[in-house]
């Protein structure tokens, strides 16, 4: 349990600790069950995914497949849509606002690994919370890296890799994602 608390607090933790492994196995099994279902399930209709997430609002849709590590660290606001292949490595909290649209094959990674290969081989990791504001649109095949905050009304162009915070009401794109223009 200490590793779980360290994980959520952004401190290094042992990802191989038995409690964390059990939580991941449970979440992966739940995702597998969810992904065998109908092509579109709302949170209101899908008790499977309802029990997986930390919290969610109304009118939340995720098209299968969906993958996550824990699920309990994912918090989603009202009027949410995620297209095919949404993956969330939620070793830290992932807070998603209202009216957010996520394109196909988007990856959100809260987890990171030590640079030293000897330490990395031990299973030691760190995690940083990700926050996505209200009214955000994330294009297909976007990768969001640990610790990122995306401001209200921002648009992330398809194929972008987000390694820095994104201000409100801007369009960013590229690898790494950079400012393209303001949202009018």
N, C-alpha and C positions, 0 to 999 in steps of 0.2 A: 504493500500500500504506500510506503514511503516513496518508491520509484514513481508511482502514479502522481503523487503530490508534487514531486520534483519535476515531472514531465509538464504538468499544468502550470507550474511556476516559472518555467523557462530555464530551469537548471538542468545540468546533465543528468542522465538517468540510464539505467541498464535496461535496454529493450528486451532482454532475454529473461527478465524476472518473471516468475510463474504467474503472478496475478495479471500482468500486462499481456502475457501470451494467451491466457484464458479469455481475457476481454477481446483480443483480436480474433481468436478462433470463433467466439460467439458472433461477433460482427460479420466476419467473413461468411459464416454459415447463414446468417440472416440475409446478407446480400445475395448469396447463391439462391436462396428460396425466393426472394423478391424478383430476381432476374429470370426465373422460370415462369413468371406470371404473364398476364396480359401485356400488350405492348405499351399501354399507358395506364398508370394507376395513380389516382389522386391520393393525397394523404388522408382525406376523409374516407375514402373507400378502401385504402390499403393498410389494414391493421399490421401487416408485416413491417412495413417501413415506419409506421407510426411509432412502434415500440423501439425502433433502432435509434432514432434521432434524439438529441438532447431536448430540443423544442422546435416547434414549427407553427406558422400561422395558418390562415385559411387560404384556399385556392392555391395550393402548392402541388405542382406536377413535376415528376421526374420520369423521363422515358428510359426504360431499361436499355442497356445494362447500367447499373450504378455500383460503384465500389467505394468502400471506406475502410479505415483501420479500426475505428472504435465506434463511430456513430454518435455516441453520447456527448461528444464535444462539438457537434454541429448544431447551430441554432439559426433557423431560417424564419424570415418575416413573411407577411401576407403577400399573395400574388406573385409567387415564385415559379419560374419555369426553368428546367434543365433538360437539354436535349440528350441524345444518345451518348453513352461513354463517359459520363461525369464521374471523376475520381477525386476523392478527398482523403488525403493522408492527414487525419485529424488527431495528431499527438498533442496538439494544443487546441484551444478553442478556435472555431471558424464561425464568425458572426456575419450573417448575410442579411441585409436589410430588406425593406419592402420593395415590391415592383422590380425585382431583379430578373434579368433574362440571361441564360447561360447557353452558349452554342454547343455543338457536338464536340466530344473528345476534349473537354476542358479538364485540366489537372490543377488541383490546389494542394500544395505541399507545405505543411507546417513544420515538418521534420527536417533536420539537418544532421550531418555527420562530421566528426573530427577530421581535420586535414591529415593528421598523423596516421599512416596506415596501420601501425601497430595498435594504437588506441582504437581506431575504427573497427578492427577485427574483433575486439572484445564485445561489441554490441552496444557500446556507449553512444548515446545520441543526445541531441538537444531539440527543443521545439519552440517555435515562436508563433503567437496568435496572429491570425489574419482577420481583418475586418473589411467587409464590402458594404458600402453605404447604400442608401435607398436609390432607386431609379437607375441602377447601373446596368449596362449591357456589355456582356463579355462574349466576343466572337469565338468561333470554332478554333480548336487546337491551341488555345491559350494556356500557358503555364504561369501560375502565380507562386512565387517563392516565399519562404518563411518570413514572417514578420511584416508583411505588406499591409498597408491601409489604402483602400481605394475610395475616393471621395464621392459624394452624392452626384448623380447624374453623369458620371464619367462613362466613356466608351473605350473599350479595349479592342483594338482591331484584331481580326483573325490572325492566328499564327504568332502572336506576340509572346515574349517572355518577360514577365513583370518582375524586376529585381529592385525597384525603388518605389516608394509611395507615389500614388497618383492623386493629384488635387481634384477638387470638385469641378464638374462641368468642363472637362477637357477630353479630347480624343488623343490616345496614345497608340503607338504601334511599333513593331519591329522587334529585333533581338540584339541588344536589350530594348525594351519598350521605351520610346522617347515621345515627347510632345509633338503632336501634329497640328492641332488647332483647338480653338475654344468651341464649346457647344453653344450655339446661339439660341 
